[in-house]
């Protein structure tokens, strides 16, 4: 069995990056974001990227770093509201955006991972989301066709992995990491901890190692907070 563990993100990405490729990225806000791999992609200076991800992080964090360096040409996203550079580039016509409802985006990734080129959903019927797409009637109801996502590369973040690449995510960090992992031709995962094979209860594995081609140990991580909300001090 080929060794999956690489010493760092740069070496794990070696030979996989090229201009104008499609990358599926896990993460939701700043939760479960493959930050080591994103930093290495920034360093590579690859350009013209299309990135399928729930959102583009925030300014200077997550995929926001790739927006700042102008390496992303197109975002396929469901939430775009917390990144000012994202907003600026889009309104200036510098960034192409394919807006996709959140559940539909997750299903498009899952479908790609299952080898399904397209599917029909009621989400988006009668809205701008459906413009230019095939609409069919099933049992008297309209459904819009969405395409499965087949990415050149998937980059994800996980909590633990064993030596074979069997993955466990921690709580809500599972988010888009699971469907993103399955839809890439190659999947690279960065993890917080690597344990020996046999450490996991097979029923508790979230992503089987067959989906993972390369992995890195990314720890230690700083816990980044997207929004900090505090109560106002009560007057005496």
VEXFI-212203 format. One record per atom (N, C-alpha, C): z negated, x, y negated. Coordinates in steps of 0.1 Angstrom, whole numbers, plus 5000, padded with zeros to 4 digits. Each point is the difference from the previous one (the first is absolute). Layout:
N
[[Z,X,Y]]
...
END
This chain:
236
[[5000,5008,5012]]
[[5000,4992,4988]]
[[5000,5009,4988]]
[[5009,4997,4990]]
[[5001,5008,4988]]
[[4987,4998,4992]]
[[4996,5011,4994]]
[[4988,5000,4991]]
[[5003,4992,4988]]
[[4991,4990,4997]]
[[5002,4992,4988]]
[[4993,5005,4987]]
[[4989,5008,5002]]
[[4992,5004,4989]]
[[5006,5011,4992]]
[[5002,4999,4987]]
[[5005,5010,4992]]
[[4989,5005,4990]]
[[5001,5012,4996]]
[[4989,5006,4991]]
[[4999,4994,4987]]
[[5011,4994,4994]]
[[4999,4994,4987]]
[[5011,4991,4998]]
[[5000,4993,4988]]
[[5010,4990,4997]]
[[5014,5006,4999]]
[[5001,5011,4993]]
[[5013,5007,4998]]
[[5007,5003,5013]]
[[4992,5006,5009]]
[[5006,5003,5013]]
[[5004,4988,5008]]
[[4992,4989,4999]]
[[5003,4988,5007]]
[[5012,4993,4995]]
[[5003,5002,4988]]
[[5012,4994,4994]]
[[5013,5008,5001]]
[[4998,5013,5005]]
[[5011,5009,5001]]
[[5012,4995,5008]]
[[5012,5000,4994]]
[[5012,4996,5007]]
[[5002,4985,5000]]
[[4991,4992,4994]]
[[5002,4986,5000]]
[[5004,4994,4986]]
[[4997,5007,4990]]
[[5003,4995,4986]]
[[5014,5003,4996]]
[[5007,4990,4993]]
[[5013,5002,4994]]
[[5001,4990,4989]]
[[5009,5003,4991]]
[[5003,4991,4988]]
[[5005,4987,5005]]
[[4996,4989,4993]]
[[5005,4987,5002]]
[[4996,4993,5014]]
[[4989,5005,5005]]
[[4995,4994,5012]]
[[4990,4988,4998]]
[[4998,4993,5010]]
[[4991,4988,4999]]
[[4987,5003,5007]]
[[4989,4999,4993]]
[[4987,5003,5005]]
[[4991,4988,5000]]
[[4994,4997,5011]]
[[4990,4989,5001]]
[[4986,5006,4998]]
[[4992,4995,4991]]
[[4987,5006,4997]]
[[4989,4990,5002]]
[[4990,5004,5007]]
[[4988,4991,5001]]
[[4992,5001,4988]]
[[4990,4991,4999]]
[[4991,4999,4989]]
[[5000,4987,4993]]
[[4989,4997,4993]]
[[4999,4988,4992]]
[[4991,5003,4988]]
[[5006,5001,4988]]
[[4993,5005,4989]]
[[4997,5015,5002]]
[[4988,5004,5001]]
[[4996,5014,5003]]
[[4993,5000,5014]]
[[5001,4990,5007]]
[[4993,4999,5013]]
[[5010,5004,5012]]
[[4997,5010,5007]]
[[5009,5004,5011]]
[[5013,5006,4996]]
[[4999,5007,4989]]
[[5012,5007,4995]]
[[5002,5014,5006]]
[[5012,5003,5005]]
[[5002,5014,5005]]
[[5002,5010,4990]]
[[4989,5004,4993]]
[[5000,5008,4988]]
[[5005,5014,5002]]
[[4996,5006,5011]]
[[5004,5014,5003]]
[[5015,5001,5002]]
[[5005,4990,5007]]
[[5015,5000,5002]]
[[5007,4997,4988]]
[[4995,4991,4991]]
[[5006,4998,4987]]
[[5001,5012,4992]]
[[4989,5007,4999]]
[[4999,5013,4993]]
[[5011,5010,5004]]
[[5002,5001,5014]]
[[5009,5009,5005]]
[[5015,4995,4997]]
[[5002,4987,4999]]
[[5013,4995,4997]]
[[5003,5003,4985]]
[[4990,4999,4991]]
[[5001,5004,4986]]
[[5004,5014,4999]]
[[4994,5009,5008]]
[[5002,5014,5000]]
[[5014,5004,5005]]
[[5005,4992,5009]]
[[5014,5002,5005]]
[[5011,4998,4991]]
[[4998,4992,4989]]
[[5010,4997,4990]]
[[5011,4992,5005]]
[[4999,4994,5012]]
[[5011,4991,5005]]
[[5001,4988,4991]]
[[5012,4995,4998]]
[[5003,4990,4990]]
[[5008,4988,5005]]
[[5001,4990,4992]]
[[5008,4988,5003]]
[[4994,4992,5011]]
[[4987,5000,5001]]
[[4993,4994,5011]]
[[4999,4984,4999]]
[[5002,4993,5011]]
[[4996,4986,5000]]
[[4987,4999,5008]]
[[4990,4994,4994]]
[[4987,4999,5007]]
[[4996,4986,5002]]
[[4998,4996,5013]]
[[4995,4987,5003]]
[[4984,5001,5001]]
[[4993,4993,4991]]
[[4986,5001,5000]]
[[4995,4988,4993]]
[[4988,4995,5003]]
[[4994,4988,4993]]
[[5001,5002,4985]]
[[4996,5012,4995]]
[[5000,5002,4986]]
[[5002,5015,4998]]
[[5000,5005,4987]]
[[5003,5014,4997]]
[[4987,5007,4995]]
[[4989,4996,5005]]
[[4987,5006,4996]]
[[4998,4997,4986]]
[[4993,5009,4993]]
[[4998,4999,4986]]
[[5005,5013,4993]]
[[4999,5000,4987]]
[[5005,5013,4993]]
[[4992,5012,5005]]
[[5008,5010,5005]]
[[4995,5013,5004]]
[[4992,4999,5013]]
[[5001,4989,5007]]
[[4993,4999,5014]]
[[5010,4993,5009]]
[[4999,5004,5013]]
[[5009,4994,5010]]
[[5014,5003,4997]]
[[5008,4989,5003]]
[[5015,5002,4997]]
[[5003,5001,4985]]
[[4990,4997,4992]]
[[5002,5002,4985]]
[[5003,5014,4997]]
[[4996,5010,5008]]
[[5004,5014,4998]]
[[5015,5002,5001]]
[[5006,4993,5010]]
[[5014,5001,5002]]
[[5008,4993,4989]]
[[4994,4990,4995]]
[[5007,4993,4988]]
[[5000,5010,4988]]
[[4988,5007,4998]]
[[4999,5009,4988]]
[[5010,5011,5001]]
[[5003,5005,5012]]
[[5010,5011,5002]]
[[5014,4995,5001]]
[[5002,4986,4999]]
[[5013,4994,5000]]
[[5007,5003,5013]]
[[4993,5001,5011]]
[[5006,5002,5013]]
[[5004,4987,5007]]
[[4994,4989,4996]]
[[5003,4987,5006]]
[[5011,4993,4992]]
[[5011,4996,5007]]
[[5011,4992,4994]]
[[4998,4985,5001]]
[[4994,4996,5011]]
[[4998,4986,5003]]
[[4987,4997,5007]]
[[4993,4989,4996]]
[[4988,4996,5006]]
[[5002,4986,5007]]
[[4996,4999,5012]]
[[5000,4987,5007]]
[[4985,4996,5001]]
[[4996,4991,4991]]
[[4986,4998,4999]]
[[4997,4985,4998]]
[[4987,4997,5002]]
[[4995,4986,4998]]
[[4991,4999,4988]]
[[4994,5011,4995]]
[[4991,5000,4989]]
[[5002,5012,4991]]
[[5003,4997,4988]]
[[5004,5010,4991]]
[[4992,5000,4986]]
[[4989,4994,5000]]
[[4993,4997,4988]]
[[4990,5011,4994]]
[[4997,5010,5008]]
[[4990,5009,4995]]
[[5005,5014,4997]]
[[5013,5002,4999]]
[[5005,5013,4997]]
[[5009,4999,4988]]
[[4995,5006,4989]]
[[5007,4999,4987]]
[[5013,5008,5000]]
[[5001,5011,5008]]
[[5012,5008,5001]]
[[5010,4992,5008]]
[[4996,4993,5010]]
[[5009,4991,5008]]
[[5006,4990,4990]]
[[4991,4993,4992]]
[[5005,4990,4991]]
[[5010,5006,4990]]
[[4997,5012,4995]]
[[5008,5006,4990]]
[[5014,5003,5005]]
[[5000,5006,5012]]
[[5013,5004,5006]]
[[5008,4988,5004]]
[[4994,4990,5005]]
[[5007,4988,5004]]
[[5006,4993,4987]]
[[4992,4998,4990]]
[[5005,4993,4988]]
[[5011,5009,4993]]
[[5000,5013,5001]]
[[5010,5008,4994]]
[[5012,5002,5009]]
[[5000,4993,5011]]
[[5012,5001,5009]]
[[5001,5013,5008]]
[[4989,5008,5000]]
[[5000,5013,5007]]
[[4995,4999,5015]]
[[4995,4988,5004]]
[[4995,4999,5013]]
[[5005,4986,5006]]
[[5006,5001,5011]]
[[5004,4987,5007]]
[[4988,4995,5008]]
[[4998,4987,4999]]
[[4989,4993,5007]]
[[5006,4989,5009]]
[[4996,5000,5013]]
[[5003,4989,5009]]
[[4987,4993,5002]]
[[4998,4989,4993]]
[[4987,4993,5001]]
[[4999,4992,5012]]
[[4989,5001,5008]]
[[4999,4993,5013]]
[[4986,4994,5001]]
[[4999,4988,5004]]
[[4987,4994,5002]]
[[4992,5008,5010]]
[[4987,5001,4998]]
[[4992,5009,5008]]
[[5001,4998,5015]]
[[4999,4988,5005]]
[[5001,4997,5014]]
[[5013,5003,5005]]
[[5010,4997,4992]]
[[5014,5003,5004]]
[[5003,5015,5002]]
[[4994,5008,4990]]
[[5002,5014,5001]]
[[4994,5006,5013]]
[[4988,4995,5003]]
[[4993,5004,5012]]
[[5008,4997,5012]]
[[5006,4988,5000]]
[[5008,4995,5012]]
[[5013,5007,5001]]
[[5006,5004,4988]]
[[5012,5008,5000]]
[[4998,5013,5007]]
[[4988,5007,4997]]
[[4997,5012,5007]]
[[4997,4998,5015]]
[[4993,4990,5003]]
[[4997,4997,5014]]
[[5012,4997,5008]]
[[5009,4993,4993]]
[[5013,4996,5007]]
[[5008,5013,5003]]
[[5001,5009,4990]]
[[5007,5012,5002]]
[[4994,5008,5011]]
[[4987,5001,5001]]
[[4994,5007,5011]]
[[5002,4994,5013]]
[[5003,4987,5001]]
[[5003,4993,5012]]
[[5015,4999,5003]]
[[5008,5007,4991]]
[[5014,5000,5003]]
[[5007,4987,4996]]
[[4994,4992,4991]]
[[5005,4987,4996]]
[[5007,5002,4986]]
[[5013,4998,4999]]
[[5008,5002,4988]]
[[4997,4990,4989]]
[[4996,4988,5004]]
[[4998,4989,4990]]
[[4993,4989,5005]]
[[4994,4992,4991]]
[[4992,4988,5005]]
[[5000,4990,4988]]
[[4997,4988,5003]]
[[4999,4989,4990]]
[[4986,4996,4997]]
[[4998,4998,4987]]
[[4987,4996,4995]]
[[5001,4989,4989]]
[[4990,4992,4998]]
[[5000,4990,4989]]
[[4995,5007,4987]]
[[4994,5011,5001]]
[[4995,5007,4988]]
[[5011,5004,4991]]
[[5000,4995,4988]]
[[5010,5004,4990]]
[[5011,4990,4999]]
[[5001,4990,5008]]
[[5011,4990,4999]]
[[4999,4993,4986]]
[[5012,4999,4994]]
[[5000,4993,4987]]
[[4996,5009,4988]]
[[4997,5013,5003]]
[[4996,5009,4989]]
[[5010,5012,4999]]
[[4998,5009,4990]]
[[5008,5011,4999]]
[[5000,5009,5012]]
[[4990,4999,5008]]
[[4999,5009,5012]]
[[5011,4996,5009]]
[[5005,4988,5000]]
[[5010,4995,5009]]
[[5015,5003,4995]]
[[5001,5004,4988]]
[[5013,5002,4994]]
[[5009,5010,5008]]
[[5012,4996,5003]]
[[5009,5009,5007]]
[[4997,5002,5015]]
[[4990,4992,5005]]
[[4997,5001,5015]]
[[5004,4987,5007]]
[[5003,5002,5013]]
[[5004,4989,5008]]
[[4988,4990,5002]]
[[5003,4987,4998]]
[[4990,4990,5002]]
[[5005,4990,5010]]
[[4992,4997,5010]]
[[5004,4991,5011]]
[[4989,4989,5001]]
[[5004,4989,5006]]
[[4992,4988,5002]]
[[4995,4999,5014]]
[[4988,5000,5003]]
[[4994,4998,5013]]
[[4991,4988,4999]]
[[5002,4990,5009]]
[[4992,4988,5001]]
[[4999,4994,4986]]
[[5010,5000,4992]]
[[5000,4994,4987]]
[[4994,5008,4989]]
[[4995,5012,5003]]
[[4994,5008,4990]]
[[5009,5013,4997]]
[[5000,5004,4987]]
[[5007,5012,4997]]
[[4992,5013,5002]]
[[5007,5010,5005]]
[[4994,5013,5003]]
[[5010,5011,4995]]
[[4994,5010,4994]]
[[5008,5011,4995]]
[[4999,5012,5009]]
[[5012,5007,5002]]
[[5000,5011,5009]]
[[4996,5013,4993]]
[[4991,5007,5006]]
[[4996,5013,4996]]
[[5003,5011,5010]]
[[5004,5012,4995]]
[[5004,5011,5008]]
[[4988,5008,5005]]
[[5000,5005,5012]]
[[4990,5009,5005]]
[[5001,5013,4993]]
[[4989,5008,4998]]
[[5001,5013,4994]]
[[5000,5011,5011]]
[[5010,5008,4999]]
[[5002,5012,5009]]
[[4999,5012,4992]]
[[4989,5007,4999]]
[[4998,5011,4991]]
[[5003,5013,5007]]
[[5004,5010,4992]]
[[5003,5013,5005]]
[[4987,5007,5003]]
[[4989,4997,4993]]
[[4987,5006,5002]]
[[4989,4991,4996]]
[[4989,5000,5008]]
[[4988,4992,4997]]
[[4989,5010,4998]]
[[4993,4998,4989]]
[[4988,5008,4997]]
[[4988,4991,4998]]
[[4989,5003,5008]]
[[4989,4991,5000]]
[[4987,5008,5000]]
[[4989,4992,4998]]
[[4987,5006,5000]]
[[4991,4993,5010]]
[[4992,5007,5008]]
[[4991,4994,5009]]
[[4986,5006,5000]]
[[4991,4994,5006]]
[[4986,5004,5001]]
[[4999,5011,5011]]
[[5003,4997,5012]]
[[4999,5009,5011]]
[[5012,5000,5009]]
[[5003,5011,5006]]
[[5010,5002,5010]]
[[4995,5008,5012]]
[[5005,4998,5012]]
[[4997,5009,5010]]
[[5012,5010,5001]]
[[4999,5010,5009]]
[[5010,5010,5001]]
[[5014,4996,5003]]
[[5001,4987,5006]]
[[5013,4995,5003]]
[[5006,4991,4989]]
[[4992,4998,4989]]
[[5006,4992,4989]]
[[4996,4986,5001]]
[[4991,4996,5009]]
[[4995,4986,5000]]
[[4991,4998,4988]]
[[5003,4989,4992]]
[[4994,4999,4987]]
[[4990,4989,4999]]
[[4990,5002,4992]]
[[4990,4989,4996]]
[[5000,5000,4985]]
[[5002,4989,4994]]
[[4999,4998,4985]]
[[4985,4995,4997]]
[[4996,5002,4988]]
[[4987,4996,4996]]
[[5001,4988,4991]]
[[4995,4988,5005]]
[[4999,4988,4992]]
[[5013,4997,4993]]
[[5000,4997,4987]]
[[5012,4995,4993]]
[[5010,5011,4998]]
[[4997,5013,5003]]
[[5010,5010,4999]]
[[5011,4999,5011]]
[[4998,4990,5009]]
[[5011,4997,5009]]
[[5012,4994,4993]]
[[4998,4992,4990]]
[[5010,4993,4992]]
[[5014,5002,5004]]
[[5008,5007,4992]]
[[5014,5002,5003]]
[[5003,5013,5008]]
[[4989,5007,5004]]
[[5002,5012,5008]]
[[5006,4997,5013]]
[[4995,4989,5007]]
[[5005,4997,5013]]
[[5015,4996,5000]]
[[5004,4990,4993]]
[[5014,4997,5000]]
[[5009,5011,4995]]
[[4996,5008,4990]]
[[5008,5011,4995]]
[[5002,5010,5011]]
[[4989,5003,5007]]
[[5001,5010,5011]]
[[5011,4997,5010]]
[[5002,4988,5003]]
[[5009,4996,5011]]
[[5014,5000,4996]]
[[5003,4999,4987]]
[[5014,4998,4996]]
[[5007,5013,4996]]
[[4993,5011,5001]]
[[5007,5013,4996]]
[[5006,5007,5013]]
[[5011,5006,4998]]
[[5006,5008,5011]]
[[4990,5011,5004]]
[[4993,5006,4990]]
[[4989,5009,5002]]
[[4988,4996,4993]]
[[4988,5000,5006]]
[[4988,4996,4994]]
[[4990,5012,4999]]
[[4996,5003,4988]]
[[4990,5010,4998]]
[[4987,4993,4995]]
[[4989,5004,5006]]
[[4987,4994,4996]]
[[4990,5011,4996]]
[[4993,4998,4989]]
[[4989,5008,4996]]
[[4987,4993,5003]]
[[4991,5007,5006]]
[[4988,4994,5005]]
[[4987,5007,4994]]
[[4989,4993,5001]]
[[4988,5006,4995]]
[[4992,5008,5011]]
[[5003,4996,5013]]
[[4993,5007,5011]]
[[5009,4999,5012]]
[[5000,5011,5008]]
[[5007,5001,5013]]
[[4990,5002,5011]]
[[5001,4992,5010]]
[[4991,5000,5011]]
[[5008,5002,5013]]
[[4993,5004,5011]]
[[5007,5003,5013]]
[[5005,4987,5006]]
[[5011,5002,5008]]
[[5006,4988,5007]]
[[4989,4994,5009]]
[[4999,4987,5000]]
[[4990,4993,5008]]
[[4988,4996,4992]]
[[5000,5004,4988]]
[[4988,4996,4991]]
[[5001,4985,4996]]
[[5012,4994,5000]]
[[5001,4987,4996]]
[[5000,4990,5011]]
[[4994,4989,4998]]
[[5002,4988,5009]]
[[5014,4996,4999]]
[[5008,4999,5010]]
[[5014,4997,4999]]
[[5002,4986,4993]]
[[4991,4991,5001]]
[[5001,4987,4993]]
[[4998,5001,4985]]
[[4995,5011,4996]]
[[4997,5002,4985]]
[[5010,5009,4993]]
[[5011,5004,5007]]
[[5010,5008,4993]]
[[5009,4991,4993]]
[[5002,5002,4987]]
[[5008,4992,4991]]
[[5015,5004,5001]]
[[5003,5013,5001]]
[[5014,5004,5001]]
[[5001,5010,5011]]
[[5008,4997,5011]]
[[5002,5009,5011]]
[[5007,5013,4996]]
[[4996,5011,5006]]
[[5006,5013,4997]]
[[5015,5001,5002]]
[[5006,4991,5007]]
[[5015,5000,5002]]
[[5007,4998,4987]]
[[4993,4994,4990]]
[[5007,4998,4987]]
[[4998,5012,4990]]
[[4992,5009,5004]]
[[4996,5012,4991]]
[[5007,5012,5005]]
[[5008,5007,4992]]
[[5007,5012,5004]]
[[4992,5012,4994]]
[[4995,4999,4988]]
[[4993,5012,4994]]
[[4987,4995,4993]]
[[4990,5008,4999]]
[[4988,4997,4993]]
[[4993,5012,4994]]
[[4992,4997,4990]]
[[4992,5011,4994]]
[[4986,4995,4998]]
[[4991,5010,4999]]
[[4986,4997,4996]]
[[4999,5001,4985]]
[[4998,4989,4993]]
[[5000,5001,4986]]
[[4987,5001,4993]]
[[4989,4998,5007]]
[[4987,5000,4994]]
[[4997,5014,4994]]
[[4991,5001,4990]]
[[4992,4989,4995]]
[[5007,4992,4989]]
[[4997,4987,4998]]
[[5006,4992,4990]]
[[4990,4995,4990]]
[[5004,4999,4988]]
[[4992,4993,4989]]
[[5003,4986,5000]]
[[4989,4992,4999]]
[[5002,4985,5000]]
[[5004,4996,4986]]
[[5012,4996,4998]]
[[5005,4996,4987]]
[[4998,4985,4998]]
[[4997,4996,4988]]
[[4997,4986,4997]]
[[5011,4995,4990]]
[[5007,4989,5004]]
[[5011,4995,4992]]
[[4994,4993,4988]]
[[4990,4992,5002]]
[[4994,4993,4988]]
[[4985,5002,5001]]
[[4994,5003,4989]]
[[4985,5001,5000]]
[[4995,4989,4991]]
[[4992,4991,5006]]
[[4995,4988,4993]]
[[4985,5001,5000]]
[[4994,4999,4989]]
[[4985,5001,4999]]
[[4995,4988,4991]]
[[4988,4996,5002]]
[[4994,4990,4992]]
[[4996,5006,4986]]
[[5001,4991,4990]]
[[4995,5005,4987]]
[[4984,5000,5001]]
[[4995,5010,4993]]
[[4985,5001,5000]]
[[4994,4988,4992]]
[[4991,4994,5007]]
[[4993,4988,4994]]
[[4991,5005,4988]]
[[5000,4992,4989]]
[[4992,5004,4989]]
[[4985,4996,5003]]
[[4991,5008,4995]]
[[4986,4998,5003]]
[[4995,4988,4991]]
END
